[in-house]
Amino acid sequence: MIFLRTSIAALIAFLAFCSQSGAQEAGKGTIFTLWPLIDYRESPAEGFSNLSILGPLIKFQKKGDDQDTAIRPFFYRSSHAREQATSTYFLYPVAYHESTPEAENYEVLQLFRTSTYRKPERQEREKSTMLFPFYISGHSEKHGDYRSVFPFYGDIYDRFWRDEYHFVMFPLYGSTVKKGTTTRHYLWPIFSSTQGEKESGFDVFPLYGESHKEGVYEKRFVLWPFYTSETTGLGGDNPTQKRFFFPLYGSTDSRQKTSRTYLWPFFGYTEDREKKIEEVDYLWPLVTKVRGEKRNADTFLPFYSRDTFGSGEKRWYLWPFYKHEELKSPDFVQETDRVLFFLYRSNHESWPKEGSQRSRTAFWPLFLYQQSAKGVSSFSFPAPIESIIDKEGIEKNWAPLWRLYQRRWDEQGNSTSTLLWNLFWHERRGEELAYELFPLVSYRGTARDAELKLLKGLISLKSSGEEQDLALFWLPFGLKWGHK
């Protein structure tokens, strides 16, 4: 990669030297274009340089200590020298690599993952590997190294919301341990047993099952899901009893809550005395009514739905046609509008105390508009994925390939525009203005100096103060008149 970058930079320097008109230099930076092969831009004052080859396909960019390298859509790498961190996408979302001084991670389709990390209290690095669900390995401080080869044999510790997993020729045998409770499965999910401190139980799924823990809970089912019952919280101040005769009747009773369901989903009623909420359902979730101190909701799907809670609100009109969401507090305000889920999506966020805001609007497949918290706005066309998926990997690896037109601008009047990957481009920074329609015309100027070129310098007109300079056929001399 370094050799390729060096070779291309040498080629640019050679072409610029030969043509003399290929690059525009004005002390503040360099622009060299040979559309669609090469586009090179440099701004020494900002520590910025960018080399694009074949439009958006290949990119080498440097800004301060940060560097980006891309061969789209196959490869995109960002490195940050100060943080000693790198992140790399390989044909996003196929594979991803991230490296920091504390950890290093590889991931392929979220199925294969290997992680190496160092805990603050330990000097040696620990490593875990997973090819889900077939191979999992790692290290547990309590049990040491572990390994799992599914479905033949495996031991897993402190992962997947359990303290331990063990299995042999799954589903013939498997067991889990959580907070001292061991559950064993035989021919999963048919036979199982539960054992712990003052706790026991067994299941013959779906015929019958029961379990209990003294002073904590009691559970039972018969022909699941037609009859289930459970009593929980026996050792607390709010024991809760649930019964369900599917689909005829269901009940929940406790000191804090009472709930009834008749011919589910035709009718349901809930009174939550702790949250001070009452809810009535008819043909759930089509018609619901909720009343309470902190929440009120009315739902008549698919026609209308409104749910207010604390500092937030959600509304549906002609579901799934239009949805509106609000979240308001003294520190943060957010409003989101959606039409047909992802056809149109607009999100606006603001921080009133800080006086900052940002927004993102996407209309499939036409455009994407964004405004950052720093006041930088952007518009791009088209946007076939952005309203559906808002991910960094899409923005870096794929989006530049289909964006025929892009524009960025800020509150100070600075702006950049590009059409067909810089076939036409336009930039304004302070008093400096530059634009080009390749290969017909290009211009670069400030309030005092300007240069206009036709046919990449076949005809060149420069002005500095009142002095004019006309040159033809890329010759280093020409006709001058006026005075500086």
C-alpha positions as CSV (number, residue, x, y, z in Angstrom):
1,M,0.0,0.0,0.0
2,I,2.8,2.4,0.8
3,F,4.6,1.6,-2.5
4,L,1.3,2.2,-4.4
5,R,0.8,5.6,-2.7
6,T,4.4,6.6,-3.3
7,S,4.2,5.6,-7.0
8,I,1.0,7.6,-7.5
9,A,2.4,10.7,-5.8
10,A,5.4,10.5,-8.1
11,L,3.2,10.3,-11.1
12,I,1.2,13.3,-10.0
13,A,4.4,15.3,-9.6
14,F,5.6,14.2,-13.0
15,L,2.4,15.1,-14.8
16,A,2.2,18.5,-13.0
17,F,5.8,19.3,-14.0
18,C,5.2,18.3,-17.6
19,S,2.0,20.2,-18.0
20,Q,2.7,23.2,-15.7
21,S,-1.0,24.0,-16.0
22,G,-2.3,20.8,-14.5
23,A,-2.0,22.1,-10.9
24,Q,-3.2,25.4,-9.5
25,E,-1.0,26.8,-6.8
26,A,-1.6,30.0,-4.8
27,G,0.5,29.6,-1.7
28,K,-2.4,28.2,0.3
29,G,-2.6,24.8,-1.5
30,T,-2.5,22.7,-4.6
31,I,-5.2,21.3,-6.8
32,F,-4.4,18.9,-9.6
33,T,-7.1,17.2,-11.7
34,L,-7.1,14.7,-14.6
35,W,-10.7,13.5,-14.5
36,P,-11.6,10.8,-14.0
37,L,-8.2,9.3,-13.3
38,I,-6.7,11.6,-10.7
39,D,-7.8,14.3,-8.3
40,Y,-5.3,15.6,-5.8
41,R,-5.8,18.4,-3.3
42,E,-3.5,19.8,-0.7
43,S,-3.8,22.5,2.0
44,P,-0.5,22.7,4.0
45,A,-2.0,25.3,6.4
46,E,-4.6,22.8,7.5
47,G,-2.3,19.8,7.3
48,F,-4.7,18.3,4.7
49,S,-4.1,16.3,1.6
50,N,-6.4,14.0,-0.5
51,L,-5.7,11.9,-3.5
52,S,-8.6,10.3,-5.3
53,I,-8.1,7.8,-8.2
54,L,-10.8,6.7,-10.6
55,G,-13.4,8.9,-8.9
56,P,-14.4,7.5,-5.5
57,L,-12.8,4.0,-6.0
58,I,-9.4,4.8,-4.5
59,K,-8.7,7.4,-1.8
60,F,-5.7,8.4,0.3
61,Q,-6.5,11.2,2.7
62,K,-4.4,12.8,5.5
63,K,-5.7,15.4,8.0
64,G,-3.3,16.2,10.8
65,D,-2.4,12.9,12.5
66,D,-5.4,11.1,11.0
67,Q,-5.1,9.1,7.8
68,D,-7.8,7.4,5.7
69,T,-7.1,4.8,2.9
70,A,-9.9,3.3,0.8
71,I,-10.3,0.9,-2.1
72,R,-14.0,1.0,-2.4
73,P,-16.1,-1.0,-1.7
74,F,-13.5,-3.7,-0.6
75,F,-11.4,-1.8,1.9
76,Y,-11.5,1.3,4.1
77,R,-9.0,2.0,6.8
78,S,-8.8,4.9,9.3
79,S,-5.8,5.4,11.5
80,H,-5.3,7.9,14.4
81,A,-1.7,8.3,15.3
82,R,-2.3,10.2,18.5
83,E,-4.6,7.6,19.9
84,Q,-2.6,4.7,18.4
85,A,-5.9,3.4,17.0
86,T,-7.0,2.0,13.7
87,S,-10.3,0.7,12.3
88,T,-10.7,-1.2,9.0
89,Y,-13.8,-2.3,7.1
90,F,-13.5,-5.2,4.6
91,L,-16.4,-5.1,2.1
92,Y,-18.7,-3.8,4.8
93,P,-20.6,-5.4,6.5
94,V,-18.6,-8.6,5.8
95,A,-15.6,-8.0,8.0
96,Y,-14.3,-5.4,10.5
97,H,-11.0,-4.9,12.4
98,E,-10.3,-2.5,15.2
99,S,-7.1,-2.0,17.1
100,T,-6.3,0.2,20.2
101,P,-3.6,0.0,22.8
102,E,-6.1,-1.8,25.1
103,A,-7.7,-4.3,22.7
104,E,-7.7,-5.7,19.2
105,N,-10.9,-7.2,17.5
106,Y,-11.6,-9.0,14.3
107,E,-15.2,-9.7,13.2
108,V,-16.7,-11.5,10.2
109,L,-20.4,-11.3,9.6
110,Q,-20.9,-11.2,13.4
111,L,-20.4,-14.9,13.3
112,F,-16.6,-15.1,13.6
113,R,-14.9,-12.9,16.2
114,T,-11.5,-12.9,17.8
115,S,-10.6,-10.5,20.6
116,T,-7.3,-9.8,22.3
117,Y,-7.3,-7.4,25.3
118,R,-5.3,-6.4,28.3
119,K,-7.0,-5.8,31.6
120,P,-5.5,-2.8,33.7
121,E,-4.5,-5.1,36.5
122,R,-2.7,-7.6,34.3
123,Q,0.2,-7.2,31.9
124,E,-0.3,-10.3,29.7
125,R,-3.0,-10.2,27.0
126,E,-6.0,-12.4,27.0
127,K,-7.6,-13.8,23.8
128,S,-11.0,-15.2,22.9
129,T,-12.2,-16.6,19.6
130,M,-15.7,-17.4,18.4
131,L,-17.1,-19.0,15.2
132,F,-20.7,-18.9,16.3
133,P,-22.0,-21.4,17.2
134,F,-19.4,-24.0,16.1
135,Y,-16.3,-22.9,18.0
136,I,-15.9,-20.7,21.1
137,S,-12.8,-20.2,23.2
138,G,-11.7,-17.8,25.8
139,H,-10.3,-17.3,29.4
140,S,-12.2,-17.1,32.7
141,E,-10.4,-15.7,35.7
142,K,-12.2,-18.3,37.9
143,H,-12.0,-21.4,35.7
144,G,-9.1,-20.6,33.4
145,D,-9.1,-21.4,29.6
146,Y,-12.2,-22.9,28.1
147,R,-13.2,-24.2,24.7
148,S,-16.4,-25.3,22.9
149,V,-16.7,-27.3,19.7
150,F,-20.5,-27.4,18.9
151,P,-22.3,-29.8,18.9
152,F,-19.7,-32.3,20.2
153,Y,-18.4,-31.0,23.4
154,G,-18.0,-27.7,25.1
155,D,-17.4,-25.6,28.3
156,I,-18.1,-21.9,28.3
157,Y,-17.8,-19.5,31.2
158,D,-19.1,-16.0,32.0
159,R,-20.7,-15.4,28.5
160,F,-24.1,-15.2,27.0
161,W,-25.9,-14.2,30.2
162,R,-24.9,-17.3,32.1
163,D,-22.1,-18.2,34.5
164,E,-21.5,-21.6,32.8
165,Y,-22.5,-23.7,29.8
166,H,-21.6,-27.4,29.3
167,F,-22.8,-29.8,26.7
168,V,-21.9,-33.2,25.1
169,M,-23.3,-34.2,21.7
170,F,-26.0,-31.5,22.0
171,P,-29.0,-31.8,22.1
172,L,-28.4,-35.1,23.9
173,Y,-27.0,-33.3,27.0
174,G,-26.5,-29.7,28.0
175,S,-26.4,-27.7,31.3
176,T,-26.3,-24.1,32.4
177,V,-25.4,-22.4,35.7
178,K,-26.6,-19.0,36.8
179,K,-26.3,-17.6,40.3
180,G,-25.8,-21.1,41.8
181,T,-28.8,-22.6,39.9
182,T,-28.0,-25.6,37.6
183,T,-30.3,-26.5,34.8
184,R,-29.7,-29.8,32.9
185,H,-31.2,-30.6,29.6
186,Y,-31.6,-34.1,28.0
187,L,-32.8,-34.3,24.4
188,W,-33.3,-30.5,24.6
189,P,-35.9,-29.1,24.9
190,I,-37.9,-32.1,26.0
191,F,-36.4,-33.2,29.4
192,S,-34.8,-30.9,31.9
193,S,-34.1,-30.6,35.6
194,T,-33.3,-27.7,37.9
195,Q,-31.3,-27.8,41.1
196,G,-29.9,-25.2,43.4
197,E,-29.9,-24.1,47.0
198,K,-33.4,-24.9,48.3
199,E,-34.4,-25.1,44.6
200,S,-35.6,-28.0,42.4
201,G,-37.7,-28.7,39.4
202,F,-38.1,-30.7,36.2
203,D,-39.8,-30.4,32.7
204,V,-41.2,-32.9,30.2
205,F,-41.8,-30.3,27.5
206,P,-44.5,-29.5,26.5
207,L,-46.5,-32.0,28.6
208,Y,-45.7,-31.0,32.2
209,G,-43.1,-29.0,34.2
210,E,-42.7,-27.6,37.7
211,S,-40.0,-25.9,39.7
212,H,-39.8,-24.1,43.0
213,K,-37.3,-22.3,45.3
214,E,-38.2,-22.0,48.9
215,G,-39.3,-18.6,49.8
216,V,-38.7,-17.3,46.3
217,Y,-40.9,-18.7,43.6
218,E,-43.2,-21.6,42.4
219,K,-43.8,-22.4,38.7
220,R,-45.8,-25.0,36.8
221,F,-47.1,-25.7,33.3
222,V,-49.4,-28.3,31.8
223,L,-49.6,-28.8,28.0
224,W,-47.7,-25.6,27.5
225,P,-48.8,-22.9,26.6
226,F,-52.4,-23.9,27.4
227,Y,-51.9,-23.8,31.2
228,T,-49.1,-22.0,33.1
229,S,-49.0,-20.7,36.6
230,E,-46.2,-19.0,38.7
231,T,-45.9,-17.3,42.0
232,T,-42.8,-15.0,42.3
233,G,-41.4,-12.7,44.9
234,L,-42.4,-14.9,47.9
235,G,-39.7,-13.5,50.0
236,G,-40.5,-9.9,49.3
237,D,-43.2,-7.4,50.1
238,N,-44.9,-7.8,46.7
239,P,-45.5,-11.5,45.9
240,T,-47.0,-11.9,42.4
241,Q,-49.3,-14.7,41.2
242,K,-49.9,-15.4,37.5
243,R,-52.3,-17.8,35.9
244,F,-53.0,-18.4,32.2
245,F,-55.5,-20.7,30.6
246,F,-54.7,-20.0,26.9
247,P,-56.6,-18.4,25.3
248,L,-59.6,-18.3,27.6
249,Y,-58.3,-16.5,30.7
250,G,-55.3,-14.9,32.2
251,S,-54.7,-13.2,35.5
252,T,-51.9,-11.4,37.5
253,D,-52.4,-10.5,41.1
254,S,-50.1,-8.7,43.5
255,R,-50.2,-5.9,46.0
256,Q,-49.0,-3.5,43.3
257,K,-50.7,-4.9,40.1
258,T,-53.9,-6.5,39.0
259,S,-54.4,-7.8,35.4
260,R,-57.1,-9.8,33.6
261,T,-57.3,-11.2,30.1
262,Y,-60.4,-12.8,28.6
263,L,-60.4,-14.7,25.3
264,W,-56.9,-13.2,24.4
265,P,-56.5,-11.0,22.5
266,F,-60.1,-9.8,22.6
267,F,-60.2,-8.1,26.0
268,G,-57.6,-7.2,28.6
269,Y,-57.5,-5.0,31.7
270,T,-54.5,-3.9,33.8
271,E,-54.2,-1.7,36.9
272,D,-50.7,-0.9,38.0
273,R,-50.9,0.7,41.4
274,E,-47.2,1.3,41.7
275,K,-46.9,3.2,38.4
276,K,-50.5,4.6,38.8
277,I,-51.6,3.4,35.4
278,E,-54.8,1.7,34.1
279,E,-54.9,0.0,30.7
280,V,-57.8,-1.5,28.7
281,D,-57.2,-3.5,25.5
282,Y,-59.7,-4.6,22.9
283,L,-58.3,-6.9,20.2
284,W,-54.8,-6.0,21.4
285,P,-52.8,-4.2,20.0
286,L,-55.5,-2.7,17.7
287,V,-57.5,-0.8,20.3
288,T,-55.9,0.2,23.7
289,K,-56.5,2.9,26.2
290,V,-53.9,3.9,28.9
291,R,-54.5,6.4,31.7
292,G,-52.0,7.4,34.4
293,E,-50.0,10.1,36.1
294,K,-47.0,9.8,33.9
295,R,-48.4,8.1,30.8
296,N,-51.6,8.4,28.6
297,A,-52.2,6.5,25.4
298,D,-55.0,5.9,22.9
299,T,-54.6,3.5,20.0
300,F,-57.0,2.8,17.2
301,L,-54.8,0.9,14.7
302,P,-54.3,1.3,11.8
303,F,-55.9,4.8,11.9
304,Y,-54.4,6.6,14.9
305,S,-52.2,6.1,17.9
306,R,-50.9,8.6,20.5
307,D,-48.7,7.8,23.5
308,T,-47.5,10.5,25.9
309,F,-45.0,9.6,28.7
310,G,-43.0,11.9,30.9
311,S,-41.2,14.2,28.5
312,G,-41.9,12.2,25.4
313,E,-44.7,11.5,22.9
314,K,-45.3,9.1,20.0
315,R,-48.0,9.4,17.3
316,W,-49.0,7.1,14.4
317,Y,-51.3,8.3,11.6
318,L,-52.7,5.6,9.2
319,W,-50.1,3.0,10.3
320,P,-47.5,2.5,8.9
321,F,-47.9,5.7,6.8
322,Y,-46.7,8.4,9.2
323,K,-45.0,8.3,12.6
324,H,-43.9,11.2,14.8
325,E,-41.8,11.0,18.0
326,E,-40.8,13.7,20.5
327,L,-38.5,13.7,23.5
328,K,-38.1,17.0,25.4
329,S,-36.1,18.0,28.5
330,P,-34.2,21.1,29.6
331,D,-31.0,19.5,28.4
332,F,-32.0,17.6,25.3
333,V,-34.8,17.8,22.6
334,Q,-35.3,15.2,19.8
335,E,-38.0,15.1,17.1
336,T,-38.3,12.2,14.6
337,D,-40.7,11.9,11.6
338,R,-41.0,8.8,9.5
339,V,-43.2,8.0,6.4
340,L,-43.7,4.3,5.5
341,F,-40.9,3.3,7.9
342,F,-37.9,4.3,5.7
343,L,-39.3,6.1,2.6
344,Y,-38.8,9.4,4.5
345,R,-37.0,9.8,7.8
346,S,-36.1,13.0,9.5
347,N,-34.3,13.3,12.9
348,H,-33.6,16.6,14.7
349,E,-31.7,16.9,18.0
350,S,-30.8,20.0,20.0
351,W,-29.1,20.8,23.3
352,P,-30.8,24.1,24.5
353,K,-28.3,24.9,27.2
354,E,-25.3,24.4,24.9
355,G,-27.1,26.2,22.0
356,S,-26.1,23.4,19.5
357,Q,-28.2,21.2,17.2
358,R,-27.9,18.6,14.5
359,S,-30.3,17.0,12.1
360,R,-30.5,14.2,9.5
361,T,-33.1,13.9,6.7
362,A,-33.3,11.1,4.1
363,F,-35.8,10.6,1.4
364,W,-35.5,7.3,-0.3
365,P,-33.9,7.0,-2.9
366,L,-33.5,10.7,-3.7
367,F,-31.4,12.6,-1.1
368,L,-29.7,12.8,2.2
369,Y,-29.4,16.0,4.2
370,Q,-27.3,16.4,7.3
371,Q,-26.3,19.2,9.7
372,S,-23.6,18.5,12.3
373,A,-23.5,20.0,15.8
374,K,-20.7,22.3,14.5
375,G,-23.0,23.9,12.0
376,V,-21.7,22.1,8.9
377,S,-24.5,21.0,6.5
378,S,-24.3,18.5,3.6
379,F,-26.6,17.4,0.8
380,S,-26.1,14.4,-1.4
381,F,-28.0,12.7,-4.3
382,P,-29.1,10.0,-4.7
383,A,-29.5,8.1,-1.4
384,P,-30.6,4.5,-2.0
385,I,-29.5,3.1,1.4
386,E,-29.2,6.0,3.8
387,S,-32.9,6.2,4.9
388,I,-32.8,2.5,5.7
389,I,-29.4,2.0,7.3
390,D,-27.5,4.8,9.1
391,K,-24.1,3.1,9.7
392,E,-20.5,4.4,9.5
393,G,-19.6,1.5,7.2
394,I,-22.2,2.5,4.6
395,E,-21.0,6.1,4.7
396,K,-17.3,5.2,4.2
397,N,-17.4,2.1,2.0
398,W,-20.4,2.4,-0.2
399,A,-22.1,5.8,-0.3
400,P,-19.4,7.7,-2.3
401,L,-19.9,5.2,-5.1
402,W,-23.5,6.2,-5.8
403,R,-23.5,9.9,-4.9
404,L,-23.6,11.7,-8.2
405,Y,-23.9,15.1,-6.5
406,Q,-22.7,16.4,-3.2
407,R,-22.6,19.7,-1.5
408,R,-21.2,20.9,1.9
409,W,-21.4,24.3,3.5
410,D,-21.0,26.0,6.9
411,E,-22.4,29.1,8.6
412,Q,-19.3,31.2,7.6
413,G,-20.2,30.9,3.9
414,N,-17.5,28.2,3.1
415,S,-18.8,25.6,0.7
416,T,-17.8,22.7,-1.6
417,S,-19.8,21.1,-4.4
418,T,-19.1,18.2,-6.7
419,L,-20.9,16.6,-9.6
420,L,-20.1,13.2,-11.1
421,W,-17.1,12.7,-8.8
422,N,-15.5,16.1,-9.6
423,L,-16.3,16.3,-13.3
424,F,-17.6,19.7,-12.1
425,W,-16.5,21.0,-8.7
426,H,-16.8,24.3,-6.9
427,E,-15.1,25.5,-3.6
428,R,-15.4,28.7,-1.7
429,R,-13.2,29.3,1.4
430,G,-13.2,32.8,2.8
431,E,-12.1,35.1,0.0
432,E,-10.8,32.2,-2.1
433,L,-13.0,30.8,-4.9
434,A,-12.1,27.8,-7.2
435,Y,-14.2,25.8,-9.6
436,E,-13.6,23.6,-12.7
437,L,-15.7,21.9,-15.4
438,F,-13.2,19.4,-16.8
439,P,-11.6,19.9,-19.3
440,L,-13.3,23.1,-20.5
441,V,-12.8,25.8,-17.9
442,S,-11.2,26.2,-14.4
443,Y,-10.9,29.2,-12.2
444,R,-9.1,30.1,-9.0
445,G,-9.0,33.5,-7.3
446,T,-9.0,35.7,-4.3
447,A,-10.1,39.3,-3.7
448,R,-6.8,40.4,-5.4
449,D,-5.5,37.6,-7.6
450,A,-7.3,35.3,-10.1
451,E,-6.5,32.8,-12.8
452,L,-8.8,31.5,-15.5
453,K,-7.9,28.5,-17.7
454,L,-9.6,27.1,-20.8
455,L,-8.9,23.6,-21.9
456,K,-6.6,22.8,-19.0
457,G,-4.4,25.8,-19.7
458,L,-4.4,25.9,-23.5
459,I,-5.5,29.5,-22.9
460,S,-4.6,31.0,-19.5
461,L,-5.5,34.5,-18.2
462,K,-4.0,35.7,-14.9
463,S,-4.6,38.9,-13.0
464,S,-2.8,40.3,-10.0
465,G,-4.0,43.8,-9.0
466,E,-4.2,45.6,-12.4
467,E,-1.6,43.4,-14.1
468,Q,-2.9,41.0,-16.7
469,D,-1.1,38.0,-18.1
470,L,-2.3,36.1,-21.2
471,A,-0.6,32.8,-22.1
472,L,-1.2,30.3,-24.9
473,F,-0.4,26.6,-25.5
474,W,1.0,26.1,-21.9
475,L,4.0,28.4,-22.6
476,P,5.8,29.8,-19.5
477,F,5.6,33.3,-21.0
478,G,2.8,35.4,-22.5
479,L,1.4,38.8,-23.1
480,K,1.4,41.1,-20.1
481,W,-0.2,44.6,-19.6
482,G,-1.1,46.9,-16.7
483,H,0.9,47.2,-13.5
484,K,0.9,45.6,-10.1
